Amino acid sequence: ATKDFHIDPGDHFSGTPDYSSSWPPHCVSGTPGADFHPSLETRRQSRRCSTRVPTPE
């Protein structure tokens, strides 16, 4: 499983997305949309990779 997150406003977020280079807001850091689904089994992962979560300045 992979996890994706973006800081709002993401540089590719758009109110009128073209779904090629712009998208509606998604996977916004700190929201449920950036989390794994609650029923996904994460305790038995064979490998965990993590990145630093960017913080707004």
PQR file of N, CA, C, O and H, with PARSE charges and radii, in Angstrom:
ATOM      1  N   ALA A   1       0.847  -1.181   0.000 -0.4000 1.5000
ATOM      2  CA  ALA A   1       0.000   0.000   0.000 -0.0000 2.0000
ATOM      3  C   ALA A   1       0.885   1.234   0.000  0.5500 1.7000
ATOM      4  O   ALA A   1       1.966   1.240   0.588 -0.5500 1.4000
ATOM      5  N   THR A   2       0.423   2.250  -0.650 -0.4000 1.5000
ATOM      6  CA  THR A   2       1.138   3.515  -0.650 -0.0000 2.0000
ATOM      7  C   THR A   2       0.254   4.587  -0.033  0.5500 1.7000
ATOM      8  O   THR A   2      -0.971   4.467  -0.004 -0.5500 1.4000
ATOM      9  H   THR A   2      -0.456   2.245  -1.128  0.4000 1.0000
ATOM     10  N   LYS A   3       0.889   5.622   0.452 -0.4000 1.5000
ATOM     11  CA  LYS A   3       0.168   6.714   1.082 -0.0000 2.0000
ATOM     12  C   LYS A   3       0.584   8.006   0.393  0.5500 1.7000
ATOM     13  O   LYS A   3       1.767   8.233   0.138 -0.5500 1.4000
ATOM     14  H   LYS A   3       1.884   5.721   0.428  0.4000 1.0000
ATOM     15  N   ASP A   4      -0.387   8.838   0.100 -0.4000 1.5000
ATOM     16  CA  ASP A   4      -0.149  10.083  -0.613 -0.0000 2.0000
ATOM     17  C   ASP A   4      -0.704  11.220   0.232  0.5500 1.7000
ATOM     18  O   ASP A   4      -1.750  11.065   0.862 -0.5500 1.4000
ATOM     19  H   ASP A   4      -1.347   8.653   0.307  0.4000 1.0000
ATOM     20  N   PHE A   5      -0.027  12.351   0.254 -0.4000 1.5000
ATOM     21  CA  PHE A   5      -0.565  13.514   0.959 -0.0000 2.0000
ATOM     22  C   PHE A   5      -0.042  14.782   0.307  0.5500 1.7000
ATOM     23  O   PHE A   5       1.046  14.807  -0.270 -0.5500 1.4000
ATOM     24  H   PHE A   5       0.823  12.477  -0.258  0.4000 1.0000
ATOM     25  N   HIS A   6      -0.836  15.822   0.412 -0.4000 1.5000
ATOM     26  CA  HIS A   6      -0.481  17.121  -0.154 -0.0000 2.0000
ATOM     27  C   HIS A   6      -0.823  18.204   0.851  0.5500 1.7000
ATOM     28  O   HIS A   6      -1.765  18.057   1.629 -0.5500 1.4000
ATOM     29  H   HIS A   6      -1.719  15.802   0.881  0.4000 1.0000
ATOM     30  N   ILE A   7      -0.070  19.284   0.843 -0.4000 1.5000
ATOM     31  CA  ILE A   7      -0.377  20.453   1.655 -0.0000 2.0000
ATOM     32  C   ILE A   7      -1.360  21.311   0.856  0.5500 1.7000
ATOM     33  O   ILE A   7      -1.142  21.571  -0.327 -0.5500 1.4000
ATOM     34  H   ILE A   7       0.696  19.404   0.211  0.4000 1.0000
ATOM     35  N   ASP A   8      -2.432  21.745   1.498 -0.4000 1.5000
ATOM     36  CA  ASP A   8      -3.419  22.591   0.840 -0.0000 2.0000
ATOM     37  C   ASP A   8      -2.983  24.044   0.942  0.5500 1.7000
ATOM     38  O   ASP A   8      -2.702  24.475   2.061 -0.5500 1.4000
ATOM     39  H   ASP A   8      -2.610  21.534   2.459  0.4000 1.0000
ATOM     40  N   PRO A   9      -2.901  24.828  -0.101 -0.5600 1.5000
ATOM     41  CA  PRO A   9      -3.335  24.457  -1.439  0.2800 2.0000
ATOM     42  C   PRO A   9      -2.214  23.767  -2.208  0.5500 1.7000
ATOM     43  O   PRO A   9      -1.100  24.285  -2.286 -0.5500 1.4000
ATOM     44  N   GLY A  10      -2.499  22.631  -2.759 -0.4000 1.5000
ATOM     45  CA  GLY A  10      -1.510  21.929  -3.563 -0.0000 2.0000
ATOM     46  C   GLY A  10      -1.261  22.680  -4.858  0.5500 1.7000
ATOM     47  O   GLY A  10      -2.166  23.330  -5.382 -0.5500 1.4000
ATOM     48  H   GLY A  10      -3.404  22.210  -2.696  0.4000 1.0000
ATOM     49  N   ASP A  11      -0.049  22.597  -5.379 -0.4000 1.5000
ATOM     50  CA  ASP A  11       0.257  23.343  -6.599 -0.0000 2.0000
ATOM     51  C   ASP A  11      -0.468  22.794  -7.821  0.5500 1.7000
ATOM     52  O   ASP A  11      -0.498  23.441  -8.868 -0.5500 1.4000
ATOM     53  H   ASP A  11       0.685  22.069  -4.954  0.4000 1.0000
ATOM     54  N   HIS A  12      -1.050  21.607  -7.695 -0.4000 1.5000
ATOM     55  CA  HIS A  12      -1.814  21.069  -8.818 -0.0000 2.0000
ATOM     56  C   HIS A  12      -3.311  20.982  -8.505  0.5500 1.7000
ATOM     57  O   HIS A  12      -4.057  20.358  -9.260 -0.5500 1.4000
ATOM     58  H   HIS A  12      -1.026  21.081  -6.844  0.4000 1.0000
ATOM     59  N   PHE A  13      -3.764  21.599  -7.404 -0.4000 1.5000
ATOM     60  CA  PHE A  13      -5.189  21.657  -7.082 -0.0000 2.0000
ATOM     61  C   PHE A  13      -5.852  22.739  -7.935  0.5500 1.7000
ATOM     62  O   PHE A  13      -5.268  23.791  -8.193 -0.5500 1.4000
ATOM     63  H   PHE A  13      -3.158  22.106  -6.791  0.4000 1.0000
ATOM     64  N   SER A  14      -7.074  22.462  -8.364 -0.4000 1.5000
ATOM     65  CA  SER A  14      -7.798  23.438  -9.174 -0.0000 2.0000
ATOM     66  C   SER A  14      -9.295  23.295  -8.945  0.5500 1.7000
ATOM     67  O   SER A  14      -9.792  22.189  -8.733 -0.5500 1.4000
ATOM     68  H   SER A  14      -7.548  21.607  -8.155  0.4000 1.0000
ATOM     69  N   GLY A  15     -10.006  24.406  -8.988 -0.4000 1.5000
ATOM     70  CA  GLY A  15     -11.462  24.383  -8.938 -0.0000 2.0000
ATOM     71  C   GLY A  15     -12.061  23.902 -10.250  0.5500 1.7000
ATOM     72  O   GLY A  15     -13.213  23.469 -10.295 -0.5500 1.4000
ATOM     73  H   GLY A  15      -9.602  25.304  -9.160  0.4000 1.0000
ATOM     74  N   THR A  16     -11.277  23.980 -11.311 -0.4000 1.5000
ATOM     75  CA  THR A  16     -11.692  23.490 -12.633 -0.0000 2.0000
ATOM     76  C   THR A  16     -10.578  22.593 -13.179  0.5500 1.7000
ATOM     77  O   THR A  16      -9.884  22.973 -14.122 -0.5500 1.4000
ATOM     78  H   THR A  16     -10.342  24.331 -11.274  0.4000 1.0000
ATOM     79  N   PRO A  17     -10.405  21.406 -12.592 -0.5600 1.5000
ATOM     80  CA  PRO A  17      -9.289  20.536 -12.972  0.2800 2.0000
ATOM     81  C   PRO A  17      -9.421  20.004 -14.397  0.5500 1.7000
ATOM     82  O   PRO A  17     -10.524  19.801 -14.904 -0.5500 1.4000
ATOM     83  N   ASP A  18      -8.260  19.782 -15.031 -0.4000 1.5000
ATOM     84  CA  ASP A  18      -8.258  19.153 -16.354 -0.0000 2.0000
ATOM     85  C   ASP A  18      -7.914  17.660 -16.259  0.5500 1.7000
ATOM     86  O   ASP A  18      -7.925  16.964 -17.274 -0.5500 1.4000
ATOM     87  H   ASP A  18      -7.364  19.947 -14.619  0.4000 1.0000
ATOM     88  N   TYR A  19      -7.611  17.166 -15.063 -0.4000 1.5000
ATOM     89  CA  TYR A  19      -7.294  15.756 -14.796 -0.0000 2.0000
ATOM     90  C   TYR A  19      -6.096  15.264 -15.599  0.5500 1.7000
ATOM     91  O   TYR A  19      -5.945  14.066 -15.835 -0.5500 1.4000
ATOM     92  H   TYR A  19      -7.602  17.732 -14.238  0.4000 1.0000
ATOM     93  N   SER A  20      -5.261  16.185 -16.008 -0.4000 1.5000
ATOM     94  CA  SER A  20      -4.002  15.857 -16.650 -0.0000 2.0000
ATOM     95  C   SER A  20      -2.863  16.474 -15.850  0.5500 1.7000
ATOM     96  O   SER A  20      -1.939  15.776 -15.434 -0.5500 1.4000
ATOM     97  H   SER A  20      -5.383  17.159 -15.815  0.4000 1.0000
ATOM     98  N   SER A  21      -2.933  17.779 -15.639 -0.4000 1.5000
ATOM     99  CA  SER A  21      -1.926  18.458 -14.822 -0.0000 2.0000
ATOM    100  C   SER A  21      -2.537  19.143 -13.612  0.5500 1.7000
ATOM    101  O   SER A  21      -1.812  19.648 -12.755 -0.5500 1.4000
ATOM    102  H   SER A  21      -3.684  18.346 -15.977  0.4000 1.0000
ATOM    103  N   SER A  22      -3.859  19.166 -13.530 -0.4000 1.5000
ATOM    104  CA  SER A  22      -4.531  19.741 -12.361 -0.0000 2.0000
ATOM    105  C   SER A  22      -5.648  18.804 -11.909  0.5500 1.7000
ATOM    106  O   SER A  22      -6.260  18.103 -12.714 -0.5500 1.4000
ATOM    107  H   SER A  22      -4.449  18.756 -14.225  0.4000 1.0000
ATOM    108  N   TRP A  23      -5.898  18.813 -10.595 -0.4000 1.5000
ATOM    109  CA  TRP A  23      -6.844  17.883  -9.978 -0.0000 2.0000
ATOM    110  C   TRP A  23      -7.615  18.613  -8.891  0.5500 1.7000
ATOM    111  O   TRP A  23      -7.151  19.634  -8.384 -0.5500 1.4000
ATOM    112  H   TRP A  23      -5.402  19.383  -9.941  0.4000 1.0000
ATOM    113  N   PRO A  24      -8.805  18.095  -8.520 -0.5600 1.5000
ATOM    114  CA  PRO A  24      -9.482  18.672  -7.357  0.2800 2.0000
ATOM    115  C   PRO A  24      -8.666  18.345  -6.108  0.5500 1.7000
ATOM    116  O   PRO A  24      -7.858  17.416  -6.137 -0.5500 1.4000
ATOM    117  N   PRO A  25      -8.854  19.083  -5.013 -0.5600 1.5000
ATOM    118  CA  PRO A  25      -8.120  18.754  -3.782  0.2800 2.0000
ATOM    119  C   PRO A  25      -8.318  17.285  -3.398  0.5500 1.7000
ATOM    120  O   PRO A  25      -9.433  16.765  -3.442 -0.5500 1.4000
ATOM    121  N   HIS A  26      -7.223  16.628  -3.023 -0.4000 1.5000
ATOM    122  CA  HIS A  26      -7.263  15.209  -2.645 -0.0000 2.0000
ATOM    123  C   HIS A  26      -6.089  14.918  -1.716  0.5500 1.7000
ATOM    124  O   HIS A  26      -5.048  15.570  -1.803 -0.5500 1.4000
ATOM    125  H   HIS A  26      -6.317  17.050  -2.988  0.4000 1.0000
ATOM    126  N   CYS A  27      -6.255  13.948  -0.834 -0.4000 1.5000
ATOM    127  CA  CYS A  27      -5.182  13.496   0.058 -0.0000 2.0000
ATOM    128  C   CYS A  27      -4.527  14.669   0.792  0.5500 1.7000
ATOM    129  O   CYS A  27      -3.302  14.734   0.890 -0.5500 1.4000
ATOM    130  H   CYS A  27      -7.100  13.418  -0.763  0.4000 1.0000
ATOM    131  N   VAL A  28      -5.338  15.589   1.303 -0.4000 1.5000
ATOM    132  CA  VAL A  28      -4.805  16.765   1.987 -0.0000 2.0000
ATOM    133  C   VAL A  28      -4.255  16.356   3.348  0.5500 1.7000
ATOM    134  O   VAL A  28      -4.959  15.737   4.146 -0.5500 1.4000
ATOM    135  H   VAL A  28      -6.334  15.536   1.223  0.4000 1.0000
ATOM    136  N   SER A  29      -3.002  16.698   3.612 -0.4000 1.5000
ATOM    137  CA  SER A  29      -2.335  16.351   4.868 -0.0000 2.0000
ATOM    138  C   SER A  29      -3.177  16.781   6.062  0.5500 1.7000
ATOM    139  O   SER A  29      -3.701  17.894   6.097 -0.5500 1.4000
ATOM    140  H   SER A  29      -2.430  17.201   2.965  0.4000 1.0000
ATOM    141  N   GLY A  30      -3.303  15.878   7.048 -0.4000 1.5000
ATOM    142  CA  GLY A  30      -4.055  16.176   8.258 -0.0000 2.0000
ATOM    143  C   GLY A  30      -5.544  15.930   8.142  0.5500 1.7000
ATOM    144  O   GLY A  30      -6.290  16.229   9.075 -0.5500 1.4000
ATOM    145  H   GLY A  30      -2.877  14.974   7.020  0.4000 1.0000
ATOM    146  N   THR A  31      -6.004  15.382   6.999 -0.4000 1.5000
ATOM    147  CA  THR A  31      -7.415  15.058   6.828 -0.0000 2.0000
ATOM    148  C   THR A  31      -7.573  13.550   6.660  0.5500 1.7000
ATOM    149  O   THR A  31      -6.602  12.861   6.345 -0.5500 1.4000
ATOM    150  H   THR A  31      -5.398  15.140   6.241  0.4000 1.0000
ATOM    151  N   PRO A  32      -8.781  13.029   6.864 -0.5600 1.5000
ATOM    152  CA  PRO A  32      -8.993  11.588   6.674  0.2800 2.0000
ATOM    153  C   PRO A  32      -8.630  11.112   5.270  0.5500 1.7000
ATOM    154  O   PRO A  32      -8.281   9.945   5.093 -0.5500 1.4000
ATOM    155  N   GLY A  33      -8.704  11.986   4.271 -0.4000 1.5000
ATOM    156  CA  GLY A  33      -8.361  11.596   2.910 -0.0000 2.0000
ATOM    157  C   GLY A  33      -6.902  11.224   2.723  0.5500 1.7000
ATOM    158  O   GLY A  33      -6.555  10.589   1.726 -0.5500 1.4000
ATOM    159  H   GLY A  33      -8.988  12.934   4.414  0.4000 1.0000
ATOM    160  N   ALA A  34      -6.043  11.601   3.653 -0.4000 1.5000
ATOM    161  CA  ALA A  34      -4.620  11.271   3.564 -0.0000 2.0000
ATOM    162  C   ALA A  34      -4.280  10.007   4.352  0.5500 1.7000
ATOM    163  O   ALA A  34      -3.132   9.562   4.341 -0.5500 1.4000
ATOM    164  H   ALA A  34      -6.325  12.117   4.462  0.4000 1.0000
ATOM    165  N   ASP A  35      -5.259   9.429   5.030 -0.4000 1.5000
ATOM    166  CA  ASP A  35      -5.031   8.235   5.847 -0.0000 2.0000
ATOM    167  C   ASP A  35      -5.332   6.965   5.063  0.5500 1.7000
ATOM    168  O   ASP A  35      -6.033   6.994   4.052 -0.5500 1.4000
ATOM    169  H   ASP A  35      -6.192   9.791   5.040  0.4000 1.0000
ATOM    170  N   PHE A  36      -4.784   5.842   5.550 -0.4000 1.5000
ATOM    171  CA  PHE A  36      -5.188   4.550   5.014 -0.0000 2.0000
ATOM    172  C   PHE A  36      -6.632   4.286   5.412  0.5500 1.7000
ATOM    173  O   PHE A  36      -7.093   4.779   6.441 -0.5500 1.4000
ATOM    174  H   PHE A  36      -4.214   5.819   6.371  0.4000 1.0000
ATOM    175  N   HIS A  37      -7.341   3.517   4.610 -0.4000 1.5000
ATOM    176  CA  HIS A  37      -8.705   3.120   4.961 -0.0000 2.0000
ATOM    177  C   HIS A  37      -8.641   2.330   6.264  0.5500 1.7000
ATOM    178  O   HIS A  37      -7.741   1.508   6.434 -0.5500 1.4000
ATOM    179  H   HIS A  37      -6.966   3.117   3.774  0.4000 1.0000
ATOM    180  N   PRO A  38      -9.585   2.562   7.199 -0.5600 1.5000
ATOM    181  CA  PRO A  38      -9.529   1.898   8.509  0.2800 2.0000
ATOM    182  C   PRO A  38      -9.523   0.372   8.439  0.5500 1.7000
ATOM    183  O   PRO A  38      -8.994  -0.273   9.345 -0.5500 1.4000
ATOM    184  N   SER A  39     -10.091  -0.220   7.399 -0.4000 1.5000
ATOM    185  CA  SER A  39     -10.119  -1.683   7.330 -0.0000 2.0000
ATOM    186  C   SER A  39      -8.867  -2.275   6.685  0.5500 1.7000
ATOM    187  O   SER A  39      -8.738  -3.497   6.614 -0.5500 1.4000
ATOM    188  H   SER A  39     -10.520   0.303   6.663  0.4000 1.0000
ATOM    189  N   LEU A  40      -7.944  -1.439   6.216 -0.4000 1.5000
ATOM    190  CA  LEU A  40      -6.703  -1.946   5.637 -0.0000 2.0000
ATOM    191  C   LEU A  40      -5.806  -2.474   6.746  0.5500 1.7000
ATOM    192  O   LEU A  40      -5.526  -1.764   7.712 -0.5500 1.4000
ATOM    193  H   LEU A  40      -8.049  -0.447   6.274  0.4000 1.0000
ATOM    194  N   GLU A  41      -5.360  -3.701   6.616 -0.4000 1.5000
ATOM    195  CA  GLU A  41      -4.482  -4.327   7.605 -0.0000 2.0000
ATOM    196  C   GLU A  41      -3.068  -3.789   7.403  0.5500 1.7000
ATOM    197  O   GLU A  41      -2.424  -4.101   6.401 -0.5500 1.4000
ATOM    198  H   GLU A  41      -5.587  -4.278   5.832  0.4000 1.0000
ATOM    199  N   THR A  42      -2.582  -2.984   8.346 -0.4000 1.5000
ATOM    200  CA  THR A  42      -1.245  -2.399   8.219 -0.0000 2.0000
ATOM    201  C   THR A  42      -0.240  -3.010   9.192  0.5500 1.7000
ATOM    202  O   THR A  42       0.953  -2.723   9.089 -0.5500 1.4000
ATOM    203  H   THR A  42      -3.105  -2.731   9.160  0.4000 1.0000
ATOM    204  N   ARG A  43      -0.679  -3.836  10.123 -0.4000 1.5000
ATOM    205  CA  ARG A  43       0.246  -4.399  11.119 -0.0000 2.0000
ATOM    206  C   ARG A  43       1.181  -5.436  10.531  0.5500 1.7000
ATOM    207  O   ARG A  43       2.241  -5.692  11.102 -0.5500 1.4000
ATOM    208  H   ARG A  43      -1.648  -4.069  10.206  0.4000 1.0000
ATOM    209  N   ARG A  44       0.823  -6.043   9.405 -0.4000 1.5000
ATOM    210  CA  ARG A  44       1.639  -7.123   8.850 -0.0000 2.0000
ATOM    211  C   ARG A  44       2.419  -6.690   7.614  0.5500 1.7000
ATOM    212  O   ARG A  44       2.769  -7.529   6.783 -0.5500 1.4000
ATOM    213  H   ARG A  44      -0.038  -5.835   8.941  0.4000 1.0000
ATOM    214  N   GLN A  45       2.690  -5.435   7.482 -0.4000 1.5000
ATOM    215  CA  GLN A  45       3.467  -4.960   6.343 -0.0000 2.0000
ATOM    216  C   GLN A  45       4.882  -5.506   6.429  0.5500 1.7000
ATOM    217  O   GLN A  45       5.463  -5.581   7.512 -0.5500 1.4000
ATOM    218  H   GLN A  45       2.406  -4.754   8.157  0.4000 1.0000
ATOM    219  N   SER A  46       5.434  -5.888   5.283 -0.4000 1.5000
ATOM    220  CA  SER A  46       6.798  -6.404   5.278 -0.0000 2.0000
ATOM    221  C   SER A  46       7.827  -5.278   5.209  0.5500 1.7000
ATOM    222  O   SER A  46       8.988  -5.483   5.563 -0.5500 1.4000
ATOM    223  H   SER A  46       4.962  -5.828   4.404  0.4000 1.0000
ATOM    224  N   ARG A  47       7.423  -4.113   4.767 -0.4000 1.5000
ATOM    225  CA  ARG A  47       8.356  -2.995   4.657 -0.0000 2.0000
ATOM    226  C   ARG A  47       7.594  -1.697   4.909  0.5500 1.7000
ATOM    227  O   ARG A  47       6.482  -1.505   4.418 -0.5500 1.4000
ATOM    228  H   ARG A  47       6.480  -3.947   4.479  0.4000 1.0000
ATOM    229  N   ARG A  48       8.207  -0.827   5.670 -0.4000 1.5000
ATOM    230  CA  ARG A  48       7.613   0.489   5.904 -0.0000 2.0000
ATOM    231  C   ARG A  48       8.605   1.548   5.478  0.5500 1.7000
ATOM    232  O   ARG A  48       9.763   1.539   5.895 -0.5500 1.4000
ATOM    233  H   ARG A  48       9.111  -0.982   6.068  0.4000 1.0000
ATOM    234  N   CYS A  49       8.153   2.438   4.667 -0.4000 1.5000
ATOM    235  CA  CYS A  49       8.953   3.583   4.249 -0.0000 2.0000
ATOM    236  C   CYS A  49       8.175   4.817   4.649  0.5500 1.7000
ATOM    237  O   CYS A  49       6.956   4.868   4.488 -0.5500 1.4000
ATOM    238  H   CYS A  49       7.212   2.445   4.328  0.4000 1.0000
ATOM    239  N   SER A  50       8.854   5.783   5.155 -0.4000 1.5000
ATOM    240  CA  SER A  50       8.153   7.013   5.510 -0.0000 2.0000
ATOM    241  C   SER A  50       8.978   8.202   5.064  0.5500 1.7000
ATOM    242  O   SER A  50      10.199   8.131   4.922 -0.5500 1.4000
ATOM    243  H   SER A  50       9.845   5.741   5.285  0.4000 1.0000
ATOM    244  N   THR A  51       8.280   9.277   4.854 -0.4000 1.5000
ATOM    245  CA  THR A  51       8.935  10.516   4.478 -0.0000 2.0000
ATOM    246  C   THR A  51       8.557  11.574   5.489  0.5500 1.7000
ATOM    247  O   THR A  51       7.578  11.435   6.222 -0.5500 1.4000
ATOM    248  H   THR A  51       7.288   9.335   4.970  0.4000 1.0000
ATOM    249  N   ARG A  52       9.334  12.614   5.520 -0.4000 1.5000
ATOM    250  CA  ARG A  52       9.033  13.716   6.419 -0.0000 2.0000
ATOM    251  C   ARG A  52       7.765  14.385   5.923  0.5500 1.7000
ATOM    252  O   ARG A  52       7.626  14.669   4.734 -0.5500 1.4000
ATOM    253  H   ARG A  52      10.130  12.726   4.925  0.4000 1.0000
ATOM    254  N   VAL A  53       6.849  14.633   6.830 -0.4000 1.5000
ATOM    255  CA  VAL A  53       5.621  15.333   6.469 -0.0000 2.0000
ATOM    256  C   VAL A  53       5.928  16.819   6.421  0.5500 1.7000
ATOM    257  O   VAL A  53       6.325  17.401   7.431 -0.5500 1.4000
ATOM    258  H   VAL A  53       6.961  14.402   7.796  0.4000 1.0000
ATOM    259  N   PRO A  54       5.749  17.444   5.256 -0.5600 1.5000
ATOM    260  CA  PRO A  54       6.041  18.871   5.178  0.2800 2.0000
ATOM    261  C   PRO A  54       5.068  19.679   6.031  0.5500 1.7000
ATOM    262  O   PRO A  54       3.899  19.318   6.169 -0.5500 1.4000
ATOM    263  N   THR A  55       5.554  20.753   6.588 -0.4000 1.5000
ATOM    264  CA  THR A  55       4.707  21.618   7.398 -0.0000 2.0000
ATOM    265  C   THR A  55       4.628  22.982   6.746  0.5500 1.7000
ATOM    266  O   THR A  55       5.613  23.462   6.187 -0.5500 1.4000
ATOM    267  H   THR A  55       6.504  21.046   6.476  0.4000 1.0000
ATOM    268  N   PRO A  56       3.464  23.610   6.812 -0.5600 1.5000
ATOM    269  CA  PRO A  56       3.345  24.943   6.213  0.2800 2.0000
ATOM    270  C   PRO A  56       4.262  25.935   6.915  0.5500 1.7000
ATOM    271  O   PRO A  56       4.464  25.850   8.127 -0.5500 1.4000
ATOM    272  N   GLU A  57       4.809  26.863   6.165 -0.4000 1.5000
ATOM    273  CA  GLU A  57       5.696  27.869   6.753 -0.0000 2.0000
ATOM    274  C   GLU A  57       4.919  29.068   7.206  0.5500 1.7000
ATOM    275  O   GLU A  57       5.500  30.019   7.728 -0.5500 1.4000
ATOM    276  H   GLU A  57       4.645  26.932   5.181  0.4000 1.0000
TER
END
